[in-house]
Amino acid sequence: MSLEPSDFDIQAALLRQRDAPEELLIYFATKMLAVLPTLTTVEHSGFLGRGSARKVTIALANSRYILELRHGNLSGQRAKIVRGVEIAHEDLPVPVWVAQLTEELRREATQNDTVAQALRHLIFD
């Protein structure tokens, strides 16, 4: 049994992003908080952060992945982390961001049972 999302699942999510980026961000934030709550941070817009999700950060061992709503569009970033310090970051198109996050989660799952179990829940629930 594969832990990888199908191409169909990824493409469906990306198509939704084009027409409803805020909806995709909320969906992604909800899923990641449910399966990786200790690695996921969600920032909200509005007064005292009570508005809708505007930014999701997934902090992995050597990277930080950020998906953010900017001017009505989704923007992806990946930061390289060494000993807790960000040494570089890059803007990524959302499809590339998704692919790189997925690949890094797969690598982490081979070394971390919590991440492996979270991936199962993310893909099969």
N, C-alpha and C positions, 0 to 999 in steps of 0.2 A: 504494500500500500504506500503510495507516494504522499508526502507532506506538502507537495508543491501545489499552489493554486493553478487551475487550468488557465490556458491562454484566454479562454472565453471569459472567465471571471475577471481577469485583469483588464481585458478590453472593454467589458461591460462597465466596469468602474470608471475607466478613463472616458468613455463616451458620456457617462453621467456627469463627469467633471466639466465637460465642455458646455453642457446645457444648464447645470446647477452646481457650480463649484461650492457654494456654501453647504448644500445638502451633502455632498461628498465629504467635505471636511468634518461635518457633524457626525456622519456615519463612521468615518475613520477614527475620529476621536473616541467615540463610544466603544467601538470594537477594541481599540488598543488599550483603553482604560480597563476594559473588562478582562482582557487576557494578559496584559503586562502592566498592572497598576503601579508597580514600583519603578518602572522604567519610563512611564509616560506622564507628561505634564500637559495640561490643556489650559490655555489662556483664553479668557472671554472678553468680549467687547462690552461697552456700556458702562453705566455708573456702577462703581464698585465691582466690576467684573461680573455683572448679572445678566449680560446680554448673551448672544449666541457665541459659539466657539469661533475664534479668529486665528488661533495658532496651536499646533500640536507638535510637541517635541518628544522624540524617542531617544533616550540616552543609553547607548550600548557601550561596551567596554572601550572601544577605540574610536567611536564615532558618535556624533549626535545628528539625528535626522530631524529637520524642521519642515513642516508643511504649514503654509500660512496663506490666509486670504488677504490679498493686497489689491485694492482698487477693483474689487469684484472678480478677480482671477486668482487661481491657486498658484503659489510659488513654492518650489522645493529648494532646500539647501541641505548640504552635508558638510559637517565640520569634522576635521580630524583632531582627535584628542590624544595627548600624550601626558601621562601622569597627572591627569585632571586638568590640563591646560590646553586650550584650543590653540593649535599652531597654524591651522589653515582652514579655509572654508570655500565652498564653491556653490554657485547657483546652478540648479539642474532643472531641465524640463521635467514635468511631473511624470511622464512615462519612464524616464531614466531614473528618477528618484525612487519610484516604486520598485524598479528592477534592482537597484543597488541595495535598498532596504531589505527586500526579499532575500537577496543573496547573502547579505550579512546576517540576517536572522537564521538562515539555514546553517551558516558556519557556526554561529553561537549555539545553535540547538545541538550540535554534535558534542559540545563541551559542557552544556548547561541543561540539566533536566527540566528546570523551570521554563526555560525558553522553548524547549522541545514540546512540553505539554501545552504551553500557550499557543504554539503554532498549530497543534492539532485542533485546539478549540477555535482558533481563528478561522481555520479552513473548513472544518467539518460542522461547526455549529451554525 
